[in-house]
Amino acid sequence: MRRPGGWWRGKSTPAKVETYTRWSLYSFALVEIGWLGPLSFGDLPLPLASGLLAALTAHAALGMVTAARSLDWTRGRREQPVRLLLTYGVLTVALAMTALGLLLRVTDGTGQENSAARIAVVLFVGVLMVGAGNVTLGLRSRRRVVASVFGAALGAGTASLPFGMPGPAALVTSVTVLFATGVFAVTAAFSVWMLHAVYELDEARETRARLAVAEERLRFGRDLHDVMGRNLAVIALKSELAVQLAQRGRPEAVAQMTEVQRLAQEAQREVREVVRGYREADLGAELTGARGVLGAAGIDCTVTGSAAGLPAPVRSALGWVVREAATNVLRHGDARRCTVGLDVSKERVVLSVENDGAPQESGGTGPGSGSGLAGLRERLAELGGTLRAGPAGPGRFRLSAEIPLPPAAVPSVPRPVSEVTS
């Protein structure tokens, strides 16, 4: 059974921001229903007030649909809802004019600043304010947003005059509409901008990780090209010389082919060294790098234990575990704390990486059957080690690697345990 709040912890950071943005914009509907709806019940007959409340509720519901589809359009998930925006805009104007007309009729044409007139202005401004905010979400350019705000203000002032509102009052209404719709439109536009910025930052982080991998592959390719290019060029020249000497029956051809054989063996040895350097990872360097990378991402990382004295194959294998675990913490979930512990005894060494903010759906920093963890299990299996990955409590995930140690590999003196917190 999913724990309360699990759906929220299971979301990525951009998804959380999008959810917060959506429901912040949906709250415009609560303003209409909870604040504007009851205003008319003290001045209009009950049937008219109830009808106006029902119209406001329907307008609020349509506004939520408009906001939802407009946000989907801004994220590239659907086409621009042009017809819906036009329909919603027309209904907004009609509802605002209806509310204004009904409540101003209560003044009997006197134009006095009574309660009904003030409530009429509040309803009129409120409906236009909420409508402008929702329509802004579906507009493509700033110029159209500004035009809609000023158009609403000008139309509000002009539409107030036929209902018997004095000129100064109509001017005040126009300025009020300009300010209110402007604030809501800017709020909606800024919310969309912030949502785009969060998604772009998340994509930039993924791009940075891919670029780091691509840069490492290029480095490996350059090293391999330098080794093989030089040796193959010499081998080609020596082989050509040996062919010419053999065609002339010269005994020096045997010496040249012997040299070719030596160069080929040397090239093979150098390629092995390049590949070995590419595959190996130092545990100490990986612990320092993981602490720095996670700290830069805003994750409090604590490292305990020392890697001194461990055999080189063990350090290399555990270095890959740290590298994969740190990568998964950054890519998956929304961790705030990460603990890396290294426990060395006479028989074994255990490395554990535990973090919070693990998604409930995936159960942690990454899929347990992913290629990354599968590769780690193969590396550890070569040394007789094991890898375990799974939940370590509500919202927590632990990756644990254990490798047996030969007796000669255990340090003879106790090593101090240091703790560094970034």
N, C-alpha and C positions, 0 to 999 in steps of 0.2 A: 504494500500500500504506500502510495507516495506521501511523503511528509508535507505538512503545511509549508508553503513557500518554496517547495521543491521546483515548481515550474519556473520560478524567478531565478533560482540559483542555477538552473539548467541552461539559461540563456547566456549567450556571449555578451560582451560589453556593448557592441553596437546594437544588438537586439534589445538589450535593456534600455538603451537610450531611445530607440524607436518606440518601444512600448510606453515609456514615460511621455514621450512627445505626443503620441497618439491620444492617450487618455487625458493629457493636459488640454489638447484641442477639443476632445469630446466634452470636456467640462463646460464648454460654451453652452451646450444644451441644458445643463443644470442651471445656468444663469437665466435662461429663458423660462424654464418651467418653474424653478423654485423662487425666483425673484420677480420677474416680470408678470408671470401668470396671475398671482393673487391680487395684483394692484387694482384691477378694474372692478373687483367685487363690491367695493364700497360706494361706487358712483353709477354703475350700470345695473339695469334689471338683471336678475339672476339668469334668465335664459341667454341674454346677450353676453354676460360675463362668462358663463360656462362655455358658450360657443367660442369666445375669444381665447379662453384657456385651451380648448381643444385645438384651435388653429395654431396657437403657440407651440403646443406639444408636437403637432404634426410637422411644423416648421423646424423644431429642434431635431426631430428624428431625421428629417431630410438633410439637415445640416451635418449630422454625424455621418450619414452615408456620403455626402459630398466631400467632407474632410477625409474620410477613409480612402475613397477612390482617387482623390487628388494627391494624397501622400503616396499611394501606389504608383501614380503616374510620375511623380517626381523621382521615385526610385527605379523607374524604368520597367515596372511590372505590368503595366497596362497602358492603353492609349489615353490621350487627354480627354477627360469627360466633358466635352464642350456642351453637349445638349443638357447634361445634368446641371452644369454651371449656369447656363442661360435660364433653365427652368427654376432653379433655386433663386437666382437673382430677381426674376420677375415676381415670384411668390413673396420674396422678401419685401420688395417695394409695395406690392398689393397689401400685404399684412400690415406694414407700417402705416400706409395711408388709411386703411380701414380702422385701425386702433385710434389714429389721430382724429378721424372724422367722427367716430362714435362718441369719444369722450369730449370733444369740443362742442358737440351738440348739446351736452348737458348744461353748458354755460348759457344757453338760450341766445347766443349771438351777442352777449354783452361784452365779451372780450376781457372780462375781469380775471385777475390772477387768483382764481379759486382753486380748490383742491383738484377738481376734474381736469382743469387746464394743465396743471403741473404734472399730474399722472399721465396725461396724454403725451406731453413732451417726453417724459421718461420712457414710456413705451415706444414712442416713435424713434427716439435716439437709440434705445436698447436693441430693438429689432435690427435697425440698420447697422449698428455696431457689430453685432454677432454675425450678421450676414456678410459684412465686408471682410471680417476675419476669415470666414470659411471660403469665400470666393477667392481671396488672395492666394490660398494654397494652390489653386488650379491655374494661376496666371503665369505666363512664361517670362515676362520681363518686368523690370522695375517701373518702366514708363506706364505700363498698363495698371500696375498697382496704384501708382500716384494718381492716374487718371480716374480710377474707380473711387478713390477716397475723395478727391475734389468734386467728382461728379455727384457722389452721394450728398456731400455738404451743400452744393449748389442746388441740387434737386430738392433737398429738405427745406431750404429757405424759400424756394419758389413755391413748393407745394403747400406751405403753411398759409400763404396769403389767401387762397380761395376759401379756406375754412374760417375766415374772419379773424385770424391772428394779426395783431398790430405789427407794423413794420419793424420796430425795435425788437419785439419778441421773436419775430421771424429771423432777424439777424442773429440774435443770441442762439436760437435753435440751430441755425446753419453753422455757427462757430462751434457749438457743442458737438454737433455731428462730425464736423471736421476733426476735432480733437479726439473724440471717442473712437471713430472708425480708424483714424490714423494709428492710435495706440494698438488697437486690436490687429490691424493689418501688419504693423511692424513686428508685433509679437509673433504672429503666424509666420511671417517671412523669416524672422530670426530663428525660429524653431526649425524650419526646414533647412536653413543654412547650417545650423549646428548639427543636425542629423547627417547631412552630407559630409561635414567635416569629420565626424566620428568614423563614418564608413571609409572615407579616404585615408584617415590615419591607420585604420586597421588594414586596409589594402596595402598601404605603404610599408607596414611592418612585415606583412607577408612577402612583399616584393623585396624588401631588404634581406630577408632570410633566403629567398631564392637566389638573389644576386650573390650572397656570400657563398652558396653552394656552387654557383656558376663560376665564381672567381677561383675557388679552390680547384675546380675541374680544369680551368684554363692554366692554372699554375702547374698542375700535374701534367697536362698536355705539353706545356713548354719544356718542362724538365725531361719528359720522355723524348720530345723532338730533339733536344740538345744532345742527349746521350746517343740515340739511335742515328740521328742524322750524321754526326761526325764519324761514328764507327762504320756505318754502312758506306759512306763515301770512300773511306780508306779501304774497306773490303772490296768494293767495286774496282778500285784502281789496282789493288794487288791481284785480284782475280784476272783482270784483263792482261796484266803483265805476265802472269803465270801461263795464260793461254798462248800468248805470243812466244814465250820461251819454249813451251811444250811443242808448238808447231815447228820450231827450229831444231828440236831435239836437244835443247840445252838442259843440263842437269840442275841448273838454278831454279827451274820451275818447281821442283819438290820443295825447296826452301821457301819459295813464295807461297805455296799452298799451306805449308806449315804455319807461316805467319798469318795467313787468312784464318786458319783454324784458331790460332791464339786470339786474334782480334774478335772472332765470333764468340768465343768463350768469355772474353772480357766484356763484350757488349751484353751478353746474357747476365753476367754478374752485376753489372751496373744497373740493368733494368730491374733486377730483383731488389737492389738497394732502393731504387726510386719507389717501387711498389710497396716495399716494406715501410719506408718512411711515410708513404701516403696512408697506409692502413693503421699505423700505430698511433696511439693517443696517450699522452702522459697524464697520469691521474692528478698529480699536483697542479699541473697547468690547467687541466679541465676544471678542478675545484675552484681555482682562482677565477677562471673565466666565467664559470656558471654564477659565482657570487656577484661578479661585476655586471653581467648581462641581466640577471634577475633584479639586482638593485636598481639598474637604470630603467627597468620596466615598472618600478614602483612596488616590487615584491620584496618583503623583508626576508632575507636569506641568512640562515645560520648554519655554519659548517663546524662540525666537531670531529676530532680525531686527526691522526697524522698518517701520511702515506710513506714516510721514510722507512727504508729497510725492506720493503716488499720486493719480490722478484719482478723483473722487467715485464714478463708476459702477464703477470697479475695486474700490474699497474696499467698496462695498455688496455686489458679487457675492462677493468673497472673505469678507466677513463672514458671508454665508449659508452658505458652505462650512464655516467654522469652527463655526458654530452647529449645522449638521447633523452634522458629524463628532463634536463633543463629545456630542451627544445619543445618537448610536449607540454611542460608547464606554461610556456609562453604561448603555444598555439591553442591549447584547449583550456576550457574552464575560465575562471576569473579569480585566480589565486591572489592572496594577500601575504601569506607567509609560506615559506618553504624551509624545511629542515633536512640537511644532508649529514648523515652520521656514518662514521667509519669505525668499526669495532674489530680489532685484531687480537686474536688469541693464539695459543700454541698450535691448534689444529686447523684453524680456519680464519678467514677474513670476511666480514659481512658489511656490505655497503647498503644503506637504506636512504631513500629519498621520499619524503612525505610532504604533501602540500594540501592546503585547504582550497575551497572554491571549486571542487570537482563537480562537473555536470552529473546530474542524477541519471540522465538517460544513458550516457556512455560509461558511467561508473568511475571516471577518473581522468588522468592526464591524457589518455589516449586509448584506442581500442586494444584490448588484450591480444587480439589475433593479428595486429598490424604487422607490416613487413619490418618496421624498425625493431620491435620487441622480438620478432622471430629471428632476426639477424643477431641480436644480443644473445639469445638463448644458444644459438649455434657457436658463437665465440666462447661463451662460458662453458659449453659442453666439451670443448676441446681441452679445457683445463680441469674437467670434472666438476664444474660448478653448475649452479642452478639459478633460475630467475623466477621471482614471484611478483605478480602485479595484481592489485585489487583494492577494493574499498577498505579504509581503515577507520570507519566511523561515519557519522552524518556529514556529508560534504567533504570528506577527506579521502585521499588516495595515497597508497604507498607502493613504491617500487623497491624491491629488495633483491640483492645479488649476493650469493654466497659461493666462495671458492675455497677448497681445502688447500692447506699449506704443507709443504714438506718440512720435516723437522729442521733442516739446515736453513730454511728461509725465515725462521722466527728470530727476531732480534733477541740478543742475550740479556739486554738491560731494558727495564721498563721505559717506555717512551711517554713523555708528557702529553696530555690531551689539551689542545688549545681550542678556544672557542672564539670565533670572530663573527660579529653581527654587523651586517650592512644596513 
